């Protein structure tokens, strides 16, 4: 593991689970995480089928599931809502599993960052979660947004959060303190 920088000060503002892909997630008081992902969530599983996000593989090739869960920050959701001119966005409407508060924007955290909760449960960040038409449709269906997907994508770009996989099992509770273990990239010497 590369050298890390510990950043404290964030917390879990909300937790969500959903039984269908491409559907809004419902709020819950806790999430049980195992190496298979979020218990009861449609995106769990250690492996999955390659799709359009994995162009190096033929469709339906079995690959590791590096998108077991998604995270958004309350701060970034407020920015998106403000730009769209709508009331606050419920993280579950964008199919997020975890909403953070206190770290500020999280979307630009580098892959390899680990988010660890008080319980020791940890999430390894694999990539940013790009805004998409599906998220825009969910926001139209459940929120007060009536615009088009292109406008949502434009305003959510760089603010849509992150995806990752369970790095260490445990239980997450709303209100748990979080810390970031951010990789420190040293210049080649």
N, C-alpha and C positions, 0 to 999 in steps of 0.2 A: 504494500500500500504506500502511495506517495506521502510526503509530509502533509499534515492537515492543519487547518486553522479552525479553532472552535469558536462558534458564534452562538451566544445565548440570547434569550429575550423574546423568542416567539412562543406561541401556544396554539393548541388546537381549538379553533373557533367553532368547528362543526364537523360531523362525520356523517357519511351517506353510503347507502348500499342499494344496489339494483339488481333485479333478476333477469334483465334483458339488455342486450347491447343496443345502443342507439336510443335508449330511453332515459328519462329523468330518474334520478336516484332519490330515495326517501331518507329523511334524517333519522339517525339512531343515536343512542347514548354511548355506544362503544362499538369498536370493530375488533374482531379476533383475526390476527394475522398469523399465517403459517407460511412456510416456504412455497406453498401452493398459491398464496395470495390472500385476498380478503374472503373470509368464510361467508358464503351465501351470495357472493357477487358474480355477475355474469363474466367478468374479465379475469377471474381467477384461473389458475392452472399453470403448471410449470412450462408447458409448451403450447404452441398454437400453430395455426396454418399461416404460411406466408401470404401476404396480400399486397396491395399497391404500395404500402409503406416500405416494403422489402424488395426493391426491384432487382437485387442481385440473385434472388431465388425464384424458381418457378412457382406460380400460384399453387397454394395448398401443400407446399413442402413443409414438413414438420420442423419448426425452429423453436428456440427458447422464447418464452413469453417475457419480454422486457417491458411490457405495458400492463402489468397486473393491476395497477391502480393509478389514479390521477390526483393531483394536488393543485389547488388554486389559493391565491391570497385574497383575503377580504379587501385589502388595499387596492389590488389590481381590478377586482370586480367593481369596486366603487368608481375607478377611473373609466372602465368600459361603460358603465351605466350613465355616468356623467356625459361622456362623449355621444352616447345614443339618445340622451335626453329622457331617460326612463328611471323609475324608482330602482332601489338597490336590487341586485341580482342574487337570487338564492343559488348557492353553489350546486345544489342537487339538480337544478334546471339545466346545468351544463354537464351533467353526468360526472361530477367530481366526487371522489371518495373522501377527501380531506380538505378542509378549509383552514388555512393558517392565518394568524393575526400577530402582528408585532415584529415580523422580520421585514416588513415592507414588501416591495416587489420581489417575487421569487422566480419569475419566468426565466431570467437570465443567469440563474445559477448553473454552473457548468456540469455536464455529465460527470458522474463519479462522486458528486456530493452525496453525503449520507445525512438523512434527517432522522434524528434519534429522539424518542419520547422518554419520559420519566421512567416508564416500565422497562426500558431497554429495547423495546420493539423499534426496528430500524428499517428505513426505506432507502434503497439505492436509486439515485436519479439516473435514468438512462437517456432522456432527451426532453426537449421542450415539447409541449403539446400545442401543435399548430391549430389556429381557429379553423373551423370547417362549416360546411353547409348543415351538417347534422346538428351541431351545437346551436346554430342560428334557428333551425326549425324547432328545437326543444325550447329555446327562449321564446319564440312566437307562441308556442302551444301553452306554455306554463306561466310565462311572465307577461309583461305589458308591452313587449316589443312587437311592432307591426311592420317593421321595415324589411328590406331584402337581405339575403345572405351576404351579398357582396359588401354592403355597408357594415354589417356586423364583423365580417372577416377583417375589413380595413381597420376598424377601431379596436378589435381584440388582438391584432397582431402584436406580438411581443408582450402580451398581458394574459395569455390563456392558461398559464400554469405549466406544470411538468407532469411527466409520466415516469414510472419506475416500477421496481419490483421489491418484494419483501427480502431484506438482507438478514434480519434477525426477527424471529417470532415473538409474539407477545400480544397484549391487549392495549388498545388505544382508548382513552376516555376524553370526552369533551372537557376542555380546560387543562389537559395535561401540558406541562411545559415541554418545549422542544429545544433542541440544539442542532446546529448545522455543523457537520464535519466537512469542511470545504477543502478540496485538494489545493495545495500550493504548487503552482507550476514554477519550477526553477529554470532560469535560462540555461541553455546548453553551455557547458564550460569547457 
